[in-house]
Amino acid sequence: MKRIVLSLLLVLTLGVSTAFAVDVVRLGNLKFAHYGAISYMKEIAPKYNLKIEERVFPKGIDIMPAIIAGEIDVAASAVDGSIAARASGIPIYIVAGFAKGGARIVGRSDMKWKSVADLKGKKVGVARGGAQELVLLAELGKHNLSFSDKPGKDVQLVYMAYADLNQALMAKNVDVICQSEPQSSQAINKGFGVEIIKPYDTPIGEPVRTMIMTEEMYTRKRDVAERFMKCFVESTKYFIENPKAAEKYVREKMFKNQITSDDYQDAIANSPFTYDVTVREVQVSTDMMVKYGIGKMTRPPLAKDYVKLDLLENAKKALKAK
């Protein structure tokens, strides 16, 4: 009798521990204002029986080797990084969008600027391989300005890390930067930069930021993927509906009070939170990357083959998110 009771207790214990086992999701993220709702997911993850382990990278393209190595399950990335990853054979799907815009072309405040045409003869700083590079080159192309990272063209590109762009503009080592948020707003609010343009008047429009998921998670860990997507939608919905709480989290938790309220407000006004991305947006960005040689893709992927929005739509319905 004792054996039967002990066996039943063991079965019940194992059943309970299995039912409450927490699934770990390894998240790659970046430190920008409009990536805040992605970071906040780890705070509410236990509600979905998840533990989200966030790892912050310098640039979106830096996340891709970690995905290849099996160290990251989902990641936040500008759309060009997602496209380049898929083109190089990395098995990922685009499963959501999370922000739009987030870029500005900013010039030195001691110089006169009327339009992008004024960039002729100037040095322009930009991070290689990011959304900022794509929208910058699209703007230069629209204004028939040639460019190279070597002297001799209309515009000389100076490639550097996001973190170094503001300092280079302040030190007058470059005349212009194409920068992300909140750094571009900081350059303007601190007085050493002025906005030339928000570069959204090309076929790309406002560049979209995308949530990518490994094919492994999407296909073989479906339950985890579904719960993760609900967590994403709830986090984003909370940030959209509670702007003061969103600001507090980004400024205090992500940036340790290194950005002001004005910096945050200006940044989010230029990079609003969203859930959505479309096949068309991804395809247009792919076509523009091919046109300007970004990513050096020998076989550009077709957006319809790897933009998978079913998890997102189901999560939005479940949480009544518009």
KOLLO-177807 format. One record per residue (C-alpha): y, z, x. Coordinates in steps of 0.5 Angstrom, whole numbers, padded with zeros to 4 digits, always signed. Example, Ala and Ser with C-alpha at 12.3 -4.5 7.8 and 13.67 -1.06 7.14 Angstrom:
2
-0009+0016+0025;-0002+0014+0027;
//
This chain:
322
+0000+0000+0000;+0005+0002+0006;+0003-0005+0009;+0005-0009+0003;+0012-0005+0002;+0014-0006+0009;+0012-0013+0008;+0016-0014+0002;+0022-0010+0006;+0022-0015+0011;+0022-0021+0007;+0028-0018+0003;+0031-0016+0010;+0030-0023+0013;+0033-0026+0006;+0039-0022+0006;+0041-0024+0013;+0039-0031+0012;+0044-0031+0006;+0049-0028+0009;+0049-0032+0016;+0055-0034+0018;+0056-0042+0020;+0060-0043+0027;+0065-0049+0027;+0068-0051+0033;+0075-0054+0032;+0079-0058+0037;+0087-0057+0036;+0093-0058+0039;+0100-0054+0039;+0105-0057+0035;+0108-0055+0028;+0105-0059+0024;+0098-0057+0026;+0099-0050+0023;+0095-0051+0017;+0089-0053+0021;+0090-0047+0026;+0090-0042+0020;+0084-0044+0017;+0080-0039+0022;+0084-0034+0018;+0081-0035+0011;+0074-0038+0014;+0070-0032+0012;+0071-0033+0005;+0067-0040+0006;+0062-0036+0010;+0064-0040+0016;+0067-0037+0023;+0072-0043+0026;+0072-0042+0034;+0079-0046+0035;+0080-0049+0042;+0087-0052+0043;+0088-0058+0048;+0094-0061+0051;+0093-0068+0048;+0089-0071+0042;+0085-0075+0047;+0083-0069+0051;+0079-0067+0046;+0074-0073+0046;+0070-0071+0052;+0069-0064+0049;+0066-0068+0043;+0062-0072+0047;+0059-0066+0051;+0057-0063+0044;+0062-0057+0045;+0067-0059+0039;+0065-0061+0031;+0071-0062+0028;+0078-0064+0031;+0085-0065+0029;+0088-0071+0032;+0093-0077+0031;+0090-0083+0028;+0091-0087+0035;+0086-0082+0038;+0081-0082+0033;+0081-0090+0033;+0080-0090+0041;+0075-0085+0040;+0071-0089+0035;+0072-0095+0039;+0069-0092+0045;+0063-0091+0041;+0064-0083+0040;+0060-0082+0033;+0066-0079+0029;+0068-0080+0022;+0076-0079+0020;+0075-0075+0014;+0082-0073+0012;+0089-0073+0014;+0094-0067+0015;+0101-0069+0017;+0105-0075+0017;+0111-0077+0021;+0112-0072+0027;+0116-0076+0032;+0123-0078+0034;+0126-0082+0039;+0131-0077+0042;+0137-0079+0047;+0141-0075+0052;+0147-0072+0049;+0152-0074+0054;+0150-0082+0052;+0152-0086+0047;+0147-0089+0042;+0147-0093+0036;+0140-0096+0035;+0134-0097+0039;+0137-0103+0042;+0141-0099+0046;+0135-0097+0050;+0135-0103+0054;+0136-0101+0062;+0134-0094+0060;+0128-0090+0063;+0124-0087+0057;+0119-0081+0057;+0113-0081+0053;+0106-0078+0053;+0101-0083+0054;+0095-0084+0049;+0099-0081+0043;+0102-0083+0037;+0109-0082+0040;+0107-0088+0045;+0104-0092+0039;+0111-0092+0035;+0115-0092+0041;+0112-0099+0043;+0112-0101+0036;+0120-0100+0036;+0121-0103+0042;+0117-0109+0040;+0121-0110+0034;+0127-0110+0038;+0125-0115+0042;+0125-0110+0048;+0120-0111+0054;+0117-0105+0057;+0113-0103+0063;+0112-0097+0067;+0114-0101+0073;+0122-0103+0074;+0124-0110+0072;+0123-0110+0064;+0128-0108+0059;+0125-0101+0059;+0122-0097+0064;+0117-0092+0061;+0116-0086+0064;+0109-0082+0063;+0109-0075+0063;+0106-0069+0059;+0109-0067+0052;+0111-0060+0055;+0115-0064+0061;+0119-0069+0056;+0124-0064+0054;+0125-0061+0061;+0126-0068+0064;+0131-0070+0059;+0135-0064+0060;+0135-0065+0067;+0137-0073+0066;+0131-0075+0070;+0130-0080+0064;+0135-0082+0059;+0131-0082+0052;+0124-0079+0050;+0119-0080+0044;+0117-0073+0043;+0113-0069+0038;+0115-0063+0033;+0118-0058+0034;+0120-0060+0041;+0124-0066+0039;+0128-0061+0034;+0129-0056+0040;+0132-0062+0044;+0137-0063+0039;+0138-0056+0037;+0139-0054+0044;+0144-0059+0045;+0141-0063+0050;+0139-0069+0046;+0141-0073+0040;+0137-0077+0035;+0137-0084+0036;+0131-0086+0030;+0125-0083+0027;+0121-0089+0029;+0118-0090+0022;+0121-0097+0020;+0115-0101+0023;+0108-0103+0020;+0106-0097+0022;+0110-0093+0018;+0110-0085+0019;+0104-0084+0023;+0098-0080+0020;+0095-0074+0023;+0087-0074+0022;+0082-0069+0021;+0076-0072+0025;+0068-0070+0024;+0062-0071+0028;+0057-0076+0025;+0052-0070+0026;+0056-0065+0022;+0058-0070+0017;+0050-0072+0016;+0046-0067+0018;+0050-0060+0016;+0052-0063+0009;+0053-0056+0006;+0057-0053+0012;+0061-0060+0012;+0063-0059+0005;+0065-0051+0006;+0069-0053+0012;+0073-0058+0008;+0074-0053+0002;+0077-0049+0007;+0082-0054+0010;+0084-0056+0003;+0085-0049+0001;+0089-0047+0008;+0093-0054+0007;+0095-0052+0000;+0097-0045+0002;+0102-0048+0007;+0105-0053+0002;+0106-0048-0004;+0108-0042+0001;+0113-0045+0006;+0116-0038+0008;+0109-0036+0010;+0107-0042+0013;+0113-0041+0018;+0112-0034+0019;+0105-0036+0022;+0107-0042+0026;+0113-0039+0029;+0109-0032+0030;+0102-0034+0031;+0102-0040+0034;+0109-0040+0038;+0110-0033+0039;+0117-0033+0037;+0119-0039+0042;+0122-0043+0037;+0127-0041+0032;+0127-0042+0024;+0132-0048+0025;+0127-0051+0030;+0121-0050+0025;+0125-0052+0019;+0127-0059+0022;+0120-0060+0025;+0117-0059+0018;+0122-0064+0015;+0120-0069+0020;+0112-0068+0019;+0110-0065+0012;+0103-0062+0011;+0099-0067+0007;+0091-0068+0006;+0091-0075+0005;+0090-0081+0009;+0088-0088+0007;+0083-0094+0010;+0089-0098+0010;+0093-0093+0014;+0088-0093+0019;+0087-0101+0020;+0094-0102+0021;+0095-0097+0026;+0088-0100+0029;+0092-0107+0029;+0098-0105+0032;+0094-0101+0038;+0091-0108+0039;+0097-0111+0039;+0100-0107+0044;+0094-0106+0049;+0094-0098+0047;+0087-0096+0048;+0084-0102+0051;+0079-0103+0046;+0074-0109+0047;+0071-0108+0040;+0077-0105+0035;+0073-0101+0030;+0074-0103+0022;+0077-0097+0019;+0072-0098+0013;+0066-0097+0017;+0068-0090+0019;+0074-0087+0014;+0070-0082+0010;+0074-0079+0004;+0068-0076-0001;+0068-0069+0002;+0076-0069+0002;+0076-0071-0006;+0071-0067-0008;+0074-0061-0004;+0081-0063-0008;+0078-0063-0014;+0074-0056-0013;+0081-0053-0011;+0085-0057-0016;+0090-0060-0010;+0094-0066-0012;
//
